[in-house]
Amino acid sequence: MNAKALESLSTSELHDRAVRYAVRHGDFAFLWNLLKVIPAAEAASGHDGETANDLSRVSALLSDALAAGEGDLGEALKPVYLEYLKAHPDA
């Protein structure tokens, strides 16, 4: 999918495509990066309380990564999904 087509997708669809592709291809580097940027994205999207909790609980981060395509958090992470999907046009 070309960059212009990707940018027209909803954040939720970008999240789903990026995470599905990373899981299917065992791309733990992307998933790890997603886990690392979620706390900052939560803070940027006004969810400061979640940031402190997530930093202390890996299971919460994993859960967040799988569901981080919705709402303010998804919007804050949209550039991460776009960058990843542009690098993997077959996703």
C-alpha positions as CSV (number, residue, x, y, z in Angstrom):
1,M,0.0,0.0,0.0
2,N,1.5,3.4,-0.9
3,A,2.1,6.2,1.6
4,K,-0.8,8.3,0.4
5,A,-3.3,5.4,0.8
6,L,-1.9,4.6,4.2
7,E,-2.4,8.2,5.4
8,S,-6.1,8.0,4.4
9,L,-6.7,5.0,6.8
10,S,-8.1,5.5,10.2
11,T,-5.8,5.3,13.2
12,S,-7.5,2.1,14.3
13,E,-6.9,0.5,10.9
14,L,-3.2,1.6,10.9
15,H,-2.8,0.1,14.4
16,D,-4.4,-3.1,13.4
17,R,-2.3,-3.5,10.2
18,A,1.0,-2.6,11.9
19,V,0.5,-4.8,14.9
20,R,-0.9,-7.7,12.9
21,Y,2.1,-7.5,10.5
22,A,4.6,-7.3,13.3
23,V,3.1,-10.2,15.1
24,R,2.9,-12.3,12.0
25,H,6.5,-11.6,11.1
26,G,7.9,-11.8,14.6
27,D,9.0,-8.2,14.5
28,F,9.6,-7.8,18.2
29,A,11.7,-4.7,17.6
30,F,8.6,-2.8,16.4
31,L,6.5,-4.2,19.2
32,W,9.1,-3.3,21.8
33,N,9.4,0.2,20.3
34,L,5.6,0.5,20.5
35,L,5.7,-0.4,24.2
36,K,8.4,2.2,24.8
37,V,6.5,5.0,23.2
38,I,3.1,4.2,24.7
39,P,3.8,6.0,28.0
40,A,4.8,9.2,26.2
41,A,1.8,9.0,23.9
42,E,-0.5,8.5,26.9
43,A,1.0,11.6,28.6
44,A,0.6,13.6,25.3
45,S,-3.0,12.5,25.0
46,G,-3.8,13.6,28.6
47,H,-3.7,10.2,30.3
48,D,-0.9,11.0,32.8
49,G,-2.2,8.5,35.4
50,E,-1.8,5.6,32.9
51,T,1.9,6.5,32.3
52,A,3.0,5.8,35.9
53,N,1.0,2.5,36.0
54,D,2.3,1.3,32.6
55,L,5.9,2.0,33.5
56,S,5.7,-0.4,36.4
57,R,3.6,-3.2,34.7
58,V,4.8,-4.9,31.5
59,S,1.5,-6.8,31.2
60,A,-0.3,-3.5,31.0
61,L,2.1,-2.3,28.2
62,L,1.4,-5.5,26.2
63,S,-2.3,-5.0,26.6
64,D,-2.0,-1.4,25.6
65,A,0.1,-2.3,22.5
66,L,-2.6,-4.6,21.3
67,A,-5.4,-2.1,21.9
68,A,-3.5,1.2,21.2
69,G,-5.4,2.0,18.0
70,E,-8.3,3.8,19.5
71,G,-9.1,7.3,20.8
72,D,-6.5,9.9,21.9
73,L,-3.8,7.3,22.5
74,G,-4.2,5.9,19.0
75,E,-4.0,9.4,17.5
76,A,-0.8,10.1,19.5
77,L,0.7,6.8,18.1
78,K,-0.5,7.3,14.5
79,P,2.9,8.5,13.3
80,V,4.5,5.3,14.7
81,Y,2.0,3.2,12.7
82,L,2.5,5.2,9.5
83,E,6.3,5.0,9.7
84,Y,6.2,1.3,10.2
85,L,3.7,0.6,7.5
86,K,5.5,2.8,5.0
87,A,8.6,0.7,5.7
88,H,6.6,-2.5,5.1
89,P,4.4,-1.9,2.1
90,D,3.3,-5.5,2.0
91,A,1.6,-5.1,5.4
